[in-house]
Amino acid sequence: MNSPVRFLLSLQPRNLQPNGVPKVVLILLMAIFGIVHISAQEAVTSSDANVEARLPDAPSASKPSSSAAFGETVGRAAKTVAQDEVRIIGAPFQKKALVLDAIALGATGALIATDETVAQQVPVSWHQSGLHISDGCTYGTAAVAGGILITGLATHDEHAQRTGLLSAEATVDTLLLTGAMKLVFSRERPYTNNSEGNFFAGNFSSGSFPSGHSAVAWTLATVVAKEYPKTPVQLAMYGLAATVSLTRVTAGEHFPSDVVVGSTVGYLIGVFVTNKDKHAYQGPAHTKSRIRQVPNAVIEHVSFR
């Protein structure tokens, strides 16, 4: 097994508690990127070897090592994510967005004013079941996106492959943005300090605002629903995401404003990534491609130049 993949797969999460979910998801996404690229690289090498066998007199061309190719792919992906973050963070400051900004701030402020009351009304007996349901539905949305990618690789469906890669890109965008927001706002969790939910309270390690579970679930649900715009798919994906948001409150892990803002952030990032891809991607929505074409898909749909 190639060393980068072996390294990624050797990383084991210390626990599967709620605060550990983003780390687990990020590791899985990194592994997916590496496995897709290396599998494609091996397929290209095998195909080229067959051609060279038929042309013994042709000069052999030196090929980059698998590790170098892996590093190049990671570098391109990192550049794409950085460009995404700049555009996402800058979007609310555009002049045409100011009215929507004011509405969003007003609605969030109204929710924050009721957060403490709502959190105190949630029965403790609901916490455990809410925790299990929210975790299960979050993993469920990730499993759907990952399953689409794997199916695309197995059946040579370029649209499915692209959907999986878009899901990974959008999720990394979401994790980085919500992680930064949690750090900046450092809000208390509902289960601390009598559910006061104070902001800038020094809760840097597990800030409550916004909800990361909700953001990730809505990101994945939106990408899949936009790429497969059939009513049953949309109902299933958005239903899973809505369940995550609701149960983060009933689990006593978040205030209502946390999940509303997290859900909104996740949805908007999902829309942003899929819309950006539609402008960048040229070709039919569904094609049967050979697996050796995946490197081109990685460059087009992960690097987005």
C-alpha positions in Angstrom: 0.0 0.0 0.0 1.3 3.4 -0.8 2.9 5.3 2.1 0.6 8.3 2.1 -2.5 6.1 2.2 -1.0 3.9 4.9 -0.2 7.0 7.0 -3.7 8.4 6.7 -5.3 5.0 7.5 -3.1 4.7 10.6 -4.6 7.8 12.1 -7.2 6.6 14.6 -9.6 9.0 16.4 -9.2 8.9 20.1 -13.0 8.8 20.6 -16.2 9.2 18.7 -17.7 11.8 21.0 -19.4 14.8 19.3 -16.4 17.1 19.4 -14.4 14.4 17.7 -16.6 14.0 14.7 -15.0 16.8 12.6 -11.6 15.2 13.0 -12.9 11.8 11.9 -14.6 13.3 8.9 -11.6 15.3 7.9 -9.3 12.2 8.1 -11.8 10.2 6.0 -11.9 12.9 3.4 -8.1 13.1 3.2 -8.0 9.3 2.8 -10.6 9.5 0.0 -8.6 12.1 -1.9 -5.4 10.0 -1.6 -7.0 6.7 -2.5 -8.8 8.2 -5.6 -5.6 9.8 -6.8 -3.4 6.8 -6.3 -5.9 4.3 -7.7 -6.1 6.5 -10.8 -2.3 6.9 -11.0 -1.9 3.1 -10.9 -4.5 2.7 -13.6 -2.7 5.2 -15.8 0.6 3.5 -15.2 -0.9 0.1 -16.2 -2.5 1.5 -19.3 0.8 3.2 -20.4 2.7 0.0 -19.7 0.4 -1.9 -22.1 1.0 0.7 -24.8 4.8 0.6 -24.4 4.7 -3.2 -24.6 3.1 -2.9 -28.0 5.7 -0.3 -29.0 9.1 -1.7 -27.9 11.2 0.9 -29.8 9.4 3.9 -28.4 11.5 5.9 -25.9 10.4 5.6 -22.3 9.2 8.8 -20.6 10.1 9.4 -17.0 7.0 9.6 -14.7 6.7 11.3 -11.4 6.7 9.1 -8.4 3.4 8.3 -6.7 4.4 10.2 -3.6 5.2 13.3 -5.7 2.0 13.0 -7.6 0.1 12.6 -4.3 1.8 15.7 -2.9 0.9 17.7 -6.1 -2.8 16.7 -5.8 -2.9 17.7 -2.1 -1.3 21.0 -3.0 -3.9 21.7 -5.6 -6.7 20.7 -3.3 -5.3 23.0 -0.6 -5.1 25.9 -3.0 -8.7 25.3 -4.1 -9.9 25.2 -0.5 -8.0 28.4 0.3 -9.6 30.2 -2.7 -13.0 28.9 -1.6 -12.5 30.3 1.9 -11.5 33.7 0.7 -14.6 33.9 -1.5 -16.9 32.6 1.2 -15.7 34.9 3.9 -15.8 37.9 1.6 -19.3 37.2 0.3 -21.2 38.8 3.2 -19.3 42.1 2.8 -20.4 42.7 -0.8 -22.7 45.6 -1.2 -25.5 43.6 -2.7 -25.5 41.3 0.3 -26.0 44.0 3.0 -29.8 43.8 3.1 -29.7 40.0 3.6 -26.9 40.5 6.1 -29.1 42.7 8.2 -32.0 40.3 8.0 -29.8 37.4 9.0 -28.3 39.3 11.9 -31.7 40.3 13.2 -33.1 36.8 13.0 -30.0 35.4 14.7 -30.2 38.0 17.5 -33.9 37.1 18.1 -33.0 33.4 18.4 -30.1 34.2 20.7 -32.5 36.1 23.0 -34.6 32.9 23.4 -31.7 30.4 23.5 -31.4 30.1 27.3 -35.2 29.6 27.8 -35.4 26.9 25.2 -32.3 25.1 26.4 -33.6 25.0 29.9 -36.9 23.4 28.7 -35.2 20.4 27.1 -35.6 17.4 29.4 -32.3 15.7 30.4 -33.9 12.4 29.4 -33.8 13.4 25.8 -30.1 14.0 25.7 -28.8 10.5 25.1 -31.2 9.6 22.4 -30.7 13.0 20.7 -27.0 12.5 20.8 -27.2 9.1 19.1 -29.7 10.2 16.5 -27.7 13.3 15.6 -24.4 11.4 15.3 -26.1 8.6 13.3 -27.7 11.0 10.8 -24.5 13.0 10.4 -22.6 9.8 9.6 -25.5 8.8 7.3 -25.1 11.9 5.1 -21.4 11.3 4.9 -22.0 7.6 4.0 -24.3 8.6 1.2 -21.7 11.0 -0.3 -18.9 8.5 0.1 -21.1 5.7 -1.3 -21.8 7.8 -4.4 -18.1 8.3 -5.0 -17.3 4.6 -4.5 -20.1 3.7 -6.9 -18.9 6.2 -9.4 -15.4 4.6 -9.3 -16.8 1.1 -9.6 -19.2 1.9 -12.5 -17.0 4.5 -14.2 -19.8 7.1 -13.7 -18.1 10.5 -14.0 -21.1 12.4 -12.5 -21.0 10.2 -9.4 -17.2 10.6 -9.1 -17.6 14.4 -9.4 -20.4 14.5 -6.8 -18.1 12.6 -4.3 -15.3 15.0 -4.9 -17.5 18.1 -4.6 -18.9 16.7 -1.3 -15.3 16.3 0.0 -14.3 19.8 -1.1 -17.5 21.4 0.4 -17.1 19.6 3.7 -13.5 20.7 4.1 -14.6 24.3 3.4 -17.3 24.0 6.0 -15.1 22.4 8.7 -12.5 25.2 8.3 -15.0 28.0 8.5 -17.1 26.6 11.4 -13.9 25.7 13.3 -12.7 29.3 13.0 -16.1 30.7 14.0 -16.2 28.4 17.1 -12.7 29.7 18.0 -13.7 33.3 17.6 -17.1 33.2 19.3 -16.0 30.6 22.0 -19.6 30.3 23.2 -20.5 28.2 26.2 -22.4 25.0 25.7 -26.0 24.6 26.9 -24.9 22.1 29.6 -22.6 24.6 31.2 -23.2 27.7 33.4 -26.9 27.1 33.7 -27.4 27.3 29.9 -26.6 31.0 29.8 -24.7 30.5 26.5 -22.3 33.4 26.9 -20.2 34.4 24.0 -16.4 35.0 24.2 -16.3 32.9 27.3 -13.0 31.3 26.6 -14.5 28.0 25.4 -12.0 27.7 22.6 -11.8 23.9 22.5 -15.5 23.1 21.9 -17.4 26.3 21.2 -21.1 26.0 20.8 -21.6 28.6 18.0 -22.2 27.4 15.3 -23.1 23.8 15.3 -20.5 21.8 13.3 -22.8 18.7 13.0 -25.5 20.8 11.5 -23.2 22.6 9.1 -21.6 19.4 7.8 -24.9 17.6 7.5 -26.4 20.4 5.5 -23.3 20.8 3.3 -23.4 17.2 2.3 -27.1 17.1 1.9 -27.1 20.2 -0.3 -24.3 18.9 -2.6 -26.1 15.5 -3.2 -29.5 17.2 -3.6 -28.2 19.7 -6.1 -26.3 17.0 -8.1 -29.3 14.6 -8.0 -32.3 17.0 -8.1 -35.0 14.3 -7.7 -37.7 14.9 -5.1 -37.1 11.6 -3.2 -33.3 12.3 -3.0 -33.9 15.9 -1.8 -36.5 14.8 0.8 -34.1 12.1 2.1 -31.0 14.3 2.2 -32.6 17.4 3.6 -34.7 15.3 6.0 -31.5 13.8 7.4 -29.9 17.2 7.8 -33.0 18.7 9.5 -33.0 15.8 11.9 -29.4 16.5 12.8 -30.2 20.1 13.5 -33.2 19.3 15.7 -31.5 16.6 17.7 -28.4 18.7 18.4 -30.8 20.9 20.5 -32.7 18.0 22.1 -29.3 16.4 22.9 -28.4 19.4 24.9 -25.3 20.1 22.8 -26.4 23.3 21.1 -28.8 26.2 21.4 -31.3 26.9 18.6 -29.3 29.8 17.2 -26.2 27.5 16.9 -28.0 25.0 14.7 -29.8 27.6 12.6 -26.6 29.4 11.8 -24.7 26.1 11.3 -27.4 24.8 9.0 -27.4 28.1 7.0 -23.6 28.1 6.6 -23.6 24.5 5.5 -26.4 25.0 3.0 -24.8 28.1 1.5 -21.4 26.4 1.1 -23.0 23.4 -0.5 -24.7 25.8 -3.0 -21.5 27.7 -3.6 -19.4 24.7 -4.4 -22.0 23.1 -6.7 -22.7 26.3 -8.6 -19.0 27.0 -8.9 -18.5 23.5 -10.4 -21.3 24.0 -12.9 -19.4 27.0 -14.3 -16.0 25.2 -14.3 -17.1 21.8 -15.6 -17.5 21.3 -19.3 -19.2 18.1 -20.5 -22.3 16.0 -20.2 -23.7 15.4 -16.7 -23.6 11.6 -17.0 -20.8 9.8 -18.9 -19.2 6.5 -18.6 -15.5 7.3 -18.2 -12.6 5.0 -17.7 -11.0 5.1 -14.2 -7.8 6.4 -15.8 -9.6 9.7 -16.4 -10.0 10.4 -12.7 -6.8 12.5 -12.5 -8.4 14.9 -15.0 -11.5 15.0 -12.8 -9.4 15.7 -9.7 -7.7 18.6 -11.5 -10.9 20.0 -12.8 -13.1 19.5 -9.8 -10.8 19.8 -6.9 -8.3 22.3 -8.2 -10.9 24.6 -10.0 -8.6 26.9 -11.8 
